[in-house]
Amino acid sequence: MKIKKPTLPKVKMNMVVGKRQIVLAALVMGLGCAVYLNWEYTKMDTNIDTAVAETGKNYGDAQFVSSEEEDAYFAEAKLSRTKSRDEAAEALSEMLADAELEADQKAELAMKAAELAQSIEIEGKMENLIQAKGFDECMVYYDTDRVDIVVKTDGLTDDEVMQMRDIAIRETSVPVENISIVEINN
């Protein structure tokens, strides 16, 4: 008679890690790293107040803003935008790391992270295209239903306004009436 060795019962794990989850985790980590590096390299230790004034020029939605420290405006605006994105990305990462979330909730959070990444990409592309048109400084704020363009210039012509609107329309699905252009005086 043979004596059987006691064996442990086999436990099947309910959590199966698939390719999609691995890719999603890698994308979220990559986004987090990119936001952190951007934040780390754009730090500024100055607190600057900017003066903003509106004139009577009519460029449709274009506005004229005068500022003595226009470079500081762009630095402050980029820093503020980076901080708010960092906070949003960190909150999304923390929520995705929560083990108690259902699969559909995690999918929704992953979709929001992807939308944030796409928004960052679109803003960067639009800023590069506008700067390629000859403008020194430019900031683009993009939301799914609105685009705001802030540009440093001595004065905008109607053609330049139309070029910027054309870029915004090409890169986004925002209607022309929801595109505004704000001019910062050189």
DOVOMI-883096 format. One record per residue (C-alpha): residue in one letter; chain; x, y, z. Coordinates in steps of 0.25 Angstrom, whole numbers, plus 5000, padded with zeros to 4 digits. Layout:
N
[rec A A [X Y Z]] ...
This chain:
186
[rec M A [5000 5000 5000]] [rec K A [5005 5014 4996]] [rec I A [5004 5026 5004]] [rec K A [4999 5038 4997]] [rec K A [5006 5051 5000]] [rec P A [4996 5062 5004]] [rec T A [4994 5072 4993]] [rec L A [4989 5086 4994]] [rec P A [4977 5089 4986]] [rec K A [4979 5097 4973]] [rec V A [4974 5112 4974]] [rec K A [4970 5118 4962]] [rec M A [4973 5133 4962]] [rec N A [4961 5142 4957]] [rec M A [4971 5153 4953]] [rec V A [4976 5151 4939]] [rec V A [4986 5161 4933]] [rec G A [4984 5162 4918]] [rec K A [4991 5170 4908]] [rec R A [4981 5182 4908]] [rec Q A [4983 5184 4923]] [rec I A [4999 5183 4922]] [rec V A [4998 5193 4910]] [rec L A [4988 5202 4918]] [rec A A [4997 5202 4930]] [rec A A [5010 5205 4921]] [rec L A [5002 5217 4915]] [rec V A [4998 5222 4928]] [rec M A [5012 5221 4934]] [rec G A [5018 5228 4921]] [rec L A [5008 5239 4922]] [rec G A [5011 5241 4937]] [rec C A [5026 5241 4934]] [rec A A [5024 5251 4923]] [rec V A [5016 5261 4931]] [rec Y A [5026 5259 4943]] [rec L A [5038 5262 4934]] [rec N A [5031 5274 4927]] [rec W A [5027 5280 4941]] [rec E A [5042 5277 4946]] [rec Y A [5048 5285 4934]] [rec T A [5038 5297 4934]] [rec K A [5039 5301 4949]] [rec M A [5040 5316 4951]] [rec D A [5042 5322 4965]] [rec T A [5036 5336 4961]] [rec N A [5023 5341 4965]] [rec I A [5019 5351 4954]] [rec D A [5006 5360 4953]] [rec T A [5002 5363 4939]] [rec A A [4994 5375 4934]] [rec V A [4983 5372 4924]] [rec A A [4976 5383 4916]] [rec E A [4966 5382 4905]] [rec T A [4966 5392 4893]] [rec G A [4955 5395 4882]] [rec K A [4962 5387 4871]] [rec N A [4952 5378 4865]] [rec Y A [4957 5365 4859]] [rec G A [4945 5357 4861]] [rec D A [4948 5349 4874]] [rec A A [4963 5354 4874]] [rec Q A [4966 5362 4887]] [rec F A [4977 5372 4889]] [rec V A [4985 5370 4902]] [rec S A [4996 5379 4907]] [rec S A [5006 5374 4917]] [rec E A [5020 5380 4921]] [rec E A [5025 5366 4925]] [rec E A [5019 5358 4913]] [rec D A [5030 5347 4914]] [rec A A [5026 5346 4929]] [rec Y A [5011 5344 4925]] [rec F A [5015 5332 4916]] [rec A A [5024 5326 4926]] [rec E A [5013 5327 4937]] [rec A A [5002 5322 4928]] [rec K A [5011 5310 4924]] [rec L A [5014 5307 4938]] [rec S A [5000 5308 4943]] [rec R A [4995 5299 4931]] [rec T A [5006 5289 4934]] [rec K A [5002 5288 4949]] [rec S A [4988 5286 4947]] [rec R A [4991 5275 4937]] [rec D A [5000 5269 4947]] [rec E A [4989 5269 4957]] [rec A A [4979 5263 4948]] [rec A A [4989 5252 4943]] [rec E A [4993 5249 4957]] [rec A A [4978 5247 4961]] [rec L A [4975 5238 4949]] [rec S A [4987 5230 4953]] [rec E A [4983 5228 4967]] [rec M A [4969 5224 4963]] [rec L A [4974 5214 4953]] [rec A A [4983 5208 4964]] [rec D A [4971 5206 4973]] [rec A A [4968 5191 4973]] [rec E A [4954 5192 4977]] [rec L A [4949 5199 4964]] [rec E A [4941 5191 4954]] [rec A A [4946 5188 4940]] [rec D A [4937 5198 4934]] [rec Q A [4941 5209 4944]] [rec K A [4956 5206 4940]] [rec A A [4952 5207 4926]] [rec E A [4945 5220 4927]] [rec L A [4958 5225 4935]] [rec A A [4967 5220 4924]] [rec M A [4958 5227 4914]] [rec K A [4960 5240 4922]] [rec A A [4975 5238 4923]] [rec A A [4975 5236 4907]] [rec E A [4967 5249 4905]] [rec L A [4976 5257 4914]] [rec A A [4988 5252 4906]] [rec Q A [4981 5255 4893]] [rec S A [4978 5269 4898]] [rec I A [4993 5271 4902]] [rec E A [4997 5266 4888]] [rec I A [4987 5275 4880]] [rec E A [4991 5287 4888]] [rec G A [5006 5285 4886]] [rec K A [5004 5283 4871]] [rec M A [4995 5295 4869]] [rec E A [5006 5304 4877]] [rec N A [5017 5298 4868]] [rec L A [5009 5301 4855]] [rec I A [5006 5316 4860]] [rec Q A [5020 5318 4864]] [rec A A [5024 5313 4850]] [rec K A [5016 5325 4844]] [rec G A [5026 5334 4851]] [rec F A [5020 5337 4865]] [rec D A [5030 5337 4876]] [rec E A [5021 5332 4887]] [rec C A [5008 5325 4887]] [rec M A [4999 5317 4896]] [rec V A [4987 5309 4892]] [rec Y A [4977 5304 4902]] [rec Y A [4968 5293 4896]] [rec D A [4956 5287 4901]] [rec T A [4946 5278 4893]] [rec D A [4937 5290 4890]] [rec R A [4946 5302 4891]] [rec V A [4960 5307 4886]] [rec D A [4967 5319 4892]] [rec I A [4980 5324 4885]] [rec V A [4989 5334 4892]] [rec V A [4999 5340 4883]] [rec K A [5011 5350 4885]] [rec T A [5011 5360 4874]] [rec D A [5012 5375 4870]] [rec G A [4998 5374 4863]] [rec L A [4990 5364 4856]] [rec T A [4985 5365 4842]] [rec D A [4972 5359 4837]] [rec D A [4981 5348 4829]] [rec E A [4988 5344 4842]] [rec V A [4975 5343 4850]] [rec M A [4970 5334 4839]] [rec Q A [4983 5326 4838]] [rec M A [4981 5323 4853]] [rec R A [4967 5319 4852]] [rec D A [4970 5310 4840]] [rec I A [4980 5303 4849]] [rec A A [4970 5301 4860]] [rec I A [4959 5296 4851]] [rec R A [4968 5286 4844]] [rec E A [4974 5281 4857]] [rec T A [4961 5280 4865]] [rec S A [4946 5279 4862]] [rec V A [4943 5292 4869]] [rec P A [4933 5301 4862]] [rec V A [4939 5314 4858]] [rec E A [4930 5322 4867]] [rec N A [4937 5315 4879]] [rec I A [4951 5319 4875]] [rec S A [4956 5332 4881]] [rec I A [4970 5339 4879]] [rec V A [4976 5348 4889]] [rec E A [4987 5357 4886]] [rec I A [4999 5360 4895]] [rec N A [5006 5373 4891]] [rec N A [5021 5372 4888]] 
